[in-house]
Amino acid sequence: MKKVLTEELIYEILSVVEEIPFGRVASYGQLARLIGRERNARLVGRVLRIADEYGDYPCHRVVNHAGRLAPHFPGQRALLEAEGVAFLPSGHVDMARFRWDC
């Protein structure tokens, strides 16, 4: 069986993460579509969990499709708020206002 998570794929995902503008967010699915792997949002999440091993990337700008934050990233909200990203009363990012239009 071919190994799915290659160094090339990791850097492809991280290069797209690097393009997310300051004050904007993208969803895991959005990133998967941008690299041509529409149904691999979870794969994107796997890569983001190990991203610090590959350099400094703005992974805090990636949320789920509903704007929910990563469950094991306690500083994510503070980083997004520092960039001016607003949250709904539910605690989710206001995707209508802050989703990256790519």
C-alpha positions as CSV (number, residue, x, y, z in Angstrom):
1,M,0.0,0.0,0.0
2,K,1.3,3.5,-0.9
3,K,2.0,5.8,1.9
4,V,-0.5,8.7,1.8
5,L,1.3,11.3,3.9
6,T,4.5,12.1,2.1
7,E,6.8,15.1,2.7
8,E,5.7,16.5,-0.6
9,L,2.1,16.4,0.4
10,I,2.9,17.9,3.8
11,Y,4.7,20.9,2.2
12,E,1.9,21.3,-0.4
13,I,-0.7,21.7,2.4
14,L,1.5,24.0,4.5
15,S,2.3,26.2,1.5
16,V,-1.5,26.8,1.1
17,V,-1.8,27.5,4.9
18,E,0.9,30.1,4.5
19,E,-1.2,31.9,1.9
20,I,-4.2,32.5,4.3
21,P,-4.2,36.2,4.8
22,F,-3.9,37.9,8.2
23,G,-7.4,38.3,9.7
24,R,-8.9,35.5,7.6
25,V,-9.7,31.9,8.2
26,A,-10.0,28.8,6.0
27,S,-11.6,25.5,6.6
28,Y,-9.9,22.1,6.5
29,G,-12.1,21.2,3.5
30,Q,-11.3,24.4,1.7
31,L,-7.6,23.6,2.0
32,A,-8.2,20.1,0.8
33,R,-10.0,21.4,-2.3
34,L,-7.2,23.8,-3.0
35,I,-4.7,21.0,-3.3
36,G,-7.0,18.9,-5.4
37,R,-8.0,16.4,-2.6
38,E,-11.5,17.5,-2.1
39,R,-12.5,14.7,0.3
40,N,-9.4,14.8,2.5
41,A,-10.2,17.4,5.1
42,R,-9.0,15.0,7.9
43,L,-5.7,14.6,6.1
44,V,-5.2,18.4,6.3
45,G,-6.0,18.2,10.0
46,R,-3.4,15.5,10.5
47,V,-0.7,17.6,8.8
48,L,-1.6,20.7,10.8
49,R,-1.1,18.7,14.0
50,I,2.5,18.1,13.1
51,A,3.1,21.4,11.3
52,D,5.5,22.8,14.0
53,E,8.0,20.1,13.0
54,Y,8.2,21.7,9.6
55,G,8.5,25.4,10.5
56,D,6.3,28.3,11.5
57,Y,3.0,28.3,9.7
58,P,-0.3,30.2,10.6
59,C,-2.2,27.1,11.4
60,H,-4.4,29.0,13.9
61,R,-6.2,30.4,10.8
62,V,-7.6,27.0,10.0
63,V,-11.0,26.0,11.5
64,N,-13.7,23.6,10.6
65,H,-16.5,24.4,8.1
66,A,-18.7,25.8,10.8
67,G,-16.0,28.0,12.3
68,R,-15.3,25.7,15.3
69,L,-11.8,25.9,16.7
70,A,-9.4,23.0,17.0
71,P,-10.1,21.1,20.2
72,H,-6.5,20.7,21.3
73,F,-5.3,24.2,20.4
74,P,-6.0,26.4,23.5
75,G,-4.4,29.5,22.2
76,Q,-6.1,29.5,18.8
77,R,-8.9,31.9,19.8
78,A,-6.5,34.5,21.2
79,L,-4.3,34.4,18.1
80,L,-7.4,34.9,15.8
81,E,-8.8,37.7,18.0
82,A,-5.4,39.4,17.9
83,E,-5.8,39.5,14.1
84,G,-9.3,41.0,14.4
85,V,-11.3,37.9,13.7
86,A,-14.7,38.1,15.4
87,F,-16.6,35.2,17.0
88,L,-20.3,34.5,17.2
89,P,-22.0,34.0,20.6
90,S,-21.6,30.2,20.0
91,G,-17.8,30.6,20.2
92,H,-17.4,29.8,16.5
93,V,-15.6,32.1,14.0
94,D,-18.0,34.3,12.0
95,M,-17.4,32.5,8.8
96,A,-19.6,34.8,6.8
97,R,-17.3,37.7,7.5
98,F,-13.9,36.1,8.0
99,R,-13.7,33.2,5.6
100,W,-10.8,33.5,3.1
101,D,-12.2,33.9,-0.4
102,C,-9.7,32.0,-2.4
